[in-house]
């Protein structure tokens, strides 16, 4: 009913306290002023309050990563952190895509780390284990996971950026919409799910109207192991519910599109986007339209691979599948280093 291609791609609210949480501080604009940071140079010595916040963030990440061990099918699917040993001027939260895992963001994270960023990623509920776990995952759970990641990121750096691949791109925009005071330093979008690919929109809409369908998995998933999932980093089969949760998220972002663009503009957030014209999972045209709506003076960068290159949706973020990854990494590093 829904073509297989759409299934191949396509995170804690802190307990109430009298002191503002890192995310609340971030939304309120608290924090020291931006510093220059050179390639590969550790962050400068932090003030005592920053030291405490940084240590808390490190501890919270360790607890968070430990909580993801149950059922994990590959250690590389776990959330990762790349940090310089102190609170940095810049930090980035990395959010993976549907059916995927943080592994798909790791090489991009390394590039940002080499540019002085402290880097943290999340593992969305329903991912990194088995496809059945996506049959009950919800948009609200994914949003809560992103918020937990933002709490950690706010303790790791003065200026927080968001980086999302596919569904992670939609969740990045959603976070900006849900948190009016969140001023992202930069926004990195890789094959972002701004719209389902035009060829799939009708079938996704119809498929998500049926509760019976949304509880199913596209393709057979059986034991023993020889007929089970074989990819170590993502699912090759998709719980239809996952696509429906993404579709709902895209709808929310479309409803809030004007406000999201306004907040990006008012915060001076530059956007780095990558898309392939050969993408059959999400809509390349929607990415082009979004980038065209950004202010011309924003300093945003759009890398668009032509149809003839044949670069698939999920191929963009990894050096094994993107023949232009080295060039992409260089452009990303240059953009990330710019103030």
C-alpha positions as CSV (number, residue, x, y, z in Angstrom):
1,X,0.0,0.0,0.0
2,X,2.7,2.4,1.0
3,X,5.8,2.0,-1.1
4,X,8.9,0.6,0.5
5,X,10.9,3.7,-0.1
6,X,9.0,5.7,2.4
7,X,10.0,3.3,5.1
8,X,13.7,3.5,4.6
9,X,14.2,7.0,6.1
10,X,11.6,8.3,7.0
11,X,13.9,12.9,22.5
12,X,12.7,14.8,29.5
13,X,11.2,17.4,30.9
14,X,13.3,18.2,34.0
15,X,11.7,17.9,37.4
16,X,10.4,21.2,38.7
17,X,12.8,23.1,40.8
18,X,13.4,26.6,42.1
19,X,16.4,27.1,40.0
20,X,16.0,27.5,36.2
21,X,16.9,24.4,34.2
22,X,19.6,24.7,31.5
23,X,16.9,24.7,28.8
24,X,15.0,27.5,30.6
25,X,18.3,29.5,30.9
26,X,18.8,28.9,27.2
27,X,15.3,30.2,26.4
28,X,15.8,33.2,28.6
29,X,19.1,34.1,26.9
30,X,21.3,33.5,29.9
31,X,25.0,32.6,29.4
32,X,28.3,34.1,28.8
33,X,29.2,35.9,25.5
34,X,30.5,34.1,22.5
35,X,34.2,33.4,22.2
36,X,36.4,32.6,19.2
37,X,37.5,29.0,19.1
38,X,40.1,27.6,16.8
39,X,40.2,24.3,15.1
40,X,41.0,21.5,17.5
41,X,41.6,23.8,20.4
42,X,39.8,22.9,23.7
43,X,37.3,25.3,25.2
44,X,38.7,28.0,27.4
45,X,38.6,27.6,31.2
46,X,35.0,28.1,32.4
47,X,33.6,30.1,35.3
48,X,32.7,28.1,38.4
49,X,28.9,28.1,37.6
50,X,29.7,26.8,34.1
51,X,31.9,24.1,35.6
52,X,29.0,22.9,37.7
53,X,26.6,23.0,34.8
54,X,29.0,21.2,32.5
55,X,29.6,18.5,35.1
56,X,25.8,18.0,35.6
57,X,25.4,17.7,31.8
58,X,28.1,15.0,31.6
59,X,26.5,13.1,34.4
60,X,23.0,13.4,32.9
61,X,24.3,12.1,29.6
62,X,25.9,9.1,31.2
63,X,22.6,8.3,32.9
64,X,20.7,8.9,29.7
65,X,23.0,6.6,27.6
66,X,22.8,3.9,30.3
67,X,19.0,4.0,30.1
68,X,19.1,3.1,26.4
69,X,21.0,-0.2,26.8
70,X,18.0,-2.4,27.1
71,X,17.3,-4.2,23.8
72,X,19.9,-2.2,21.9
73,X,21.1,-4.3,18.9
74,X,24.4,-2.4,18.3
75,X,26.5,-0.3,20.5
76,X,26.9,2.3,17.7
77,X,23.2,2.9,17.9
78,X,23.5,4.4,21.4
79,X,23.6,8.2,21.9
80,X,27.1,9.6,21.6
81,X,28.9,12.6,23.1
82,X,32.0,14.4,21.8
83,X,33.3,17.0,24.3
84,X,36.4,19.0,24.9
85,X,36.6,18.6,28.7
86,X,34.9,21.9,29.5
87,X,31.9,24.0,28.6
88,X,32.4,25.3,25.0
89,X,31.3,28.4,23.3
90,X,29.3,26.2,20.9
91,X,27.4,23.0,21.3
92,X,25.1,21.0,19.0
93,X,22.3,18.5,19.5
94,X,22.1,15.9,16.8
95,X,18.9,14.1,16.0
96,X,18.7,11.1,13.7
97,X,16.0,10.0,11.3
98,X,13.1,7.6,11.2
99,X,14.2,3.9,11.5
100,X,17.7,5.1,12.0
101,X,20.1,5.6,14.9
102,X,22.8,8.2,16.1
103,X,25.3,6.3,14.0
104,X,24.0,8.1,10.9
105,X,25.0,11.4,12.6
106,X,28.4,10.4,14.0
107,X,30.7,11.5,11.1
108,X,28.9,14.8,10.9
109,X,29.3,15.2,14.6
110,X,33.0,14.5,14.3
111,X,33.3,17.4,11.8
112,X,31.5,19.8,14.2
113,X,33.7,18.5,17.1
114,X,36.8,19.3,15.2
115,X,35.5,22.9,14.8
116,X,35.3,23.3,18.6
117,X,31.7,22.2,19.2
118,X,30.7,20.0,22.1
119,X,28.4,17.4,20.5
120,X,25.6,15.4,21.9
121,X,23.1,13.1,20.3
122,X,19.8,11.4,21.3
123,X,18.2,8.0,20.5
124,X,14.6,8.5,19.7
125,X,12.1,6.1,21.3
126,X,11.3,3.1,19.2
127,X,14.7,3.1,17.5
128,X,18.0,1.2,17.8
129,X,16.3,-2.1,18.9
130,X,13.7,-3.8,16.6
131,X,11.0,-2.5,14.3
132,X,8.1,-3.6,16.6
133,X,9.2,-0.9,19.1
134,X,8.1,1.7,16.5
135,X,4.5,0.4,16.6
136,X,3.9,2.3,19.9
137,X,6.3,5.2,19.7
138,X,4.6,8.6,19.6
139,X,5.5,12.1,18.4
140,X,5.2,13.3,22.1
141,X,7.8,10.8,23.1
142,X,10.2,12.0,20.4
143,X,9.6,15.6,21.4
144,X,10.4,14.8,25.1
145,X,13.6,13.1,23.9
146,X,14.6,16.2,22.0
147,X,13.9,18.4,25.1
148,X,16.1,16.1,27.2
149,X,18.9,16.4,24.7
150,X,18.5,20.2,24.7
151,X,18.8,20.2,28.5
152,X,22.1,18.3,28.2
153,X,23.3,20.5,25.3
154,X,22.6,23.7,27.3
155,X,25.0,22.5,29.9
156,X,27.7,21.8,27.4
157,X,27.9,25.1,25.5
158,X,27.0,28.8,25.5
159,X,25.3,28.7,22.1
160,X,23.2,25.7,21.2
161,X,22.7,24.6,17.6
162,X,20.4,21.9,16.3
163,X,21.3,19.3,13.6
164,X,18.7,16.9,12.2
165,X,18.6,14.2,9.6
166,X,15.2,13.5,8.0
167,X,12.8,13.2,10.9
168,X,15.5,14.8,13.0
169,X,15.2,17.9,10.8
170,X,11.4,18.0,11.4
171,X,12.0,17.6,15.1
172,X,14.5,20.4,15.1
173,X,12.0,22.8,13.6
174,X,9.4,21.5,15.9
175,X,11.6,22.3,18.9
176,X,12.0,25.9,17.7
177,X,8.2,26.1,17.4
178,X,7.4,24.6,20.8
179,X,10.0,26.7,22.7
180,X,9.4,30.4,21.7
181,X,12.5,31.6,23.7
182,X,14.9,29.0,22.1
183,X,17.4,30.9,20.0
184,X,19.3,28.4,18.0
185,X,22.8,29.6,17.0
186,X,22.7,27.5,13.8
187,X,20.4,25.0,12.2
188,X,21.8,22.0,10.3
189,X,19.3,20.1,8.1
190,X,20.3,16.9,6.2
191,X,17.6,15.5,3.9
192,X,15.0,17.2,6.2
193,X,11.5,15.8,6.3
194,X,9.7,19.1,5.5
195,X,7.2,17.2,3.4
196,X,6.6,13.6,2.4
197,X,7.8,12.9,-1.2
198,X,5.0,13.9,-3.6
199,X,4.7,10.4,-5.0
200,X,3.9,9.0,-1.5
201,X,1.7,11.7,0.1
202,X,-1.7,10.2,-0.9
203,X,-0.8,6.7,0.2
204,X,0.7,7.9,3.5
205,X,-2.4,10.0,4.2
206,X,-4.8,7.1,3.5
207,X,-2.7,4.5,5.3
208,X,-2.6,6.7,8.5
209,X,-6.4,6.8,8.7
210,X,-6.7,3.2,9.7
211,X,-5.8,2.1,13.2
212,X,-5.4,-1.4,11.9
213,X,-2.8,-0.4,9.4
214,X,-0.9,1.9,11.8
215,X,-0.2,-1.1,14.1
216,X,1.4,-3.1,11.4
217,X,4.9,-3.5,10.1
218,X,5.7,-3.1,6.4
219,X,7.2,-6.4,5.4
220,X,7.6,-9.6,7.3
221,X,9.5,-9.5,10.6
222,X,10.0,-13.0,12.0
223,X,12.4,-15.0,14.0
224,X,14.7,-16.9,13.8
225,X,17.6,-14.6,13.1
226,X,18.0,-15.6,9.4
227,X,14.7,-13.9,8.6
228,X,15.1,-11.1,11.1
229,X,16.6,-7.6,10.6
230,X,20.2,-7.7,9.3
231,X,21.2,-4.0,9.2
232,X,23.1,-3.2,12.4
233,X,22.4,0.6,12.3
234,X,18.8,1.0,11.2
235,X,15.6,-0.9,10.4
236,X,15.0,-2.2,6.9
237,X,11.4,-2.7,7.8
238,X,9.1,0.0,9.1
239,X,6.3,0.2,11.6
240,X,3.6,2.2,9.7
241,X,2.9,4.1,12.9
242,X,6.4,5.7,12.6
243,X,5.5,7.2,9.2
244,X,2.1,8.4,10.7
245,X,3.8,10.1,13.6
246,X,6.2,11.8,11.2
247,X,3.3,12.9,9.0
248,X,1.6,14.5,12.0
249,X,4.9,16.2,13.0
250,X,5.2,17.6,9.4
251,X,1.7,18.9,9.6
252,X,2.4,20.7,12.9
253,X,5.5,22.4,11.4
254,X,3.5,23.5,8.3
255,X,0.9,25.0,10.6
256,X,3.6,26.9,12.5
257,X,5.8,27.6,9.4
258,X,5.4,31.4,9.5
259,X,6.3,31.5,13.2
260,X,9.3,29.2,12.8
261,X,10.7,31.4,9.9
262,X,10.1,34.5,12.0
263,X,12.0,33.0,15.0
264,X,14.9,32.0,12.8
265,X,15.1,35.5,11.4
266,X,14.8,37.3,14.7
267,X,17.5,35.1,16.3
268,X,19.8,35.5,13.3
269,X,20.0,31.7,12.9
270,X,21.8,30.7,9.8
271,X,20.7,27.4,8.2
272,X,22.9,24.8,6.5
273,X,20.8,22.4,4.5
274,X,21.7,19.4,2.3
275,X,19.2,17.7,-0.1
276,X,19.4,15.5,-3.1
277,X,17.1,15.8,-6.1
278,X,17.1,12.0,-6.3
279,X,15.4,11.8,-2.8
280,X,12.2,9.7,-3.1
281,X,11.5,9.7,0.6
282,X,11.0,13.3,1.4
283,X,10.2,16.2,-0.9
284,X,13.3,18.0,-2.4
285,X,11.1,20.8,-3.6
286,X,9.9,21.5,0.0
287,X,13.5,21.9,1.1
288,X,14.2,24.3,-1.8
289,X,11.1,26.3,-1.0
290,X,12.0,26.5,2.7
291,X,15.5,27.8,2.0
292,X,14.2,30.4,-0.4
293,X,12.0,31.8,2.4
294,X,15.0,32.5,4.6
295,X,16.4,36.1,4.6
296,X,18.9,36.6,1.9
297,X,21.4,38.1,4.4
298,X,21.1,35.2,6.8
299,X,24.3,33.5,5.7
300,X,22.5,30.3,5.1
301,X,24.0,27.6,2.8
302,X,22.1,25.1,0.6
303,X,23.9,22.1,-0.8
304,X,21.7,20.5,-3.4
305,X,22.9,17.3,-5.3
306,X,21.5,17.1,-8.8
307,X,19.2,14.2,-9.9
308,X,22.0,12.7,-12.1
309,X,24.1,12.0,-9.0
310,X,21.5,9.5,-7.8
311,X,22.2,10.1,-4.1
312,X,19.5,8.6,-2.1
313,X,17.8,10.0,0.9
314,X,19.6,8.0,3.6
315,X,23.0,8.3,1.7
316,X,23.7,11.9,2.5
317,X,25.1,11.7,6.0
318,X,27.6,8.9,5.7
319,X,31.0,8.8,3.8
320,X,30.3,5.2,2.8
321,X,27.3,6.2,0.7
322,X,27.8,9.9,-0.2
323,X,30.6,10.2,-2.8
324,X,30.8,13.9,-2.0
325,X,31.0,13.5,1.8
326,X,34.6,14.9,2.0
327,X,33.5,18.1,0.2
328,X,30.3,18.2,2.3
329,X,32.3,17.9,5.5
330,X,34.6,20.8,4.5
331,X,31.6,23.1,3.7
332,X,29.9,22.1,7.0
333,X,33.1,22.8,8.9
334,X,33.5,26.2,7.3
335,X,29.9,27.1,8.0
336,X,30.1,25.9,11.6
337,X,33.2,28.0,12.3
338,X,31.6,31.2,11.0
339,X,30.2,33.5,13.7
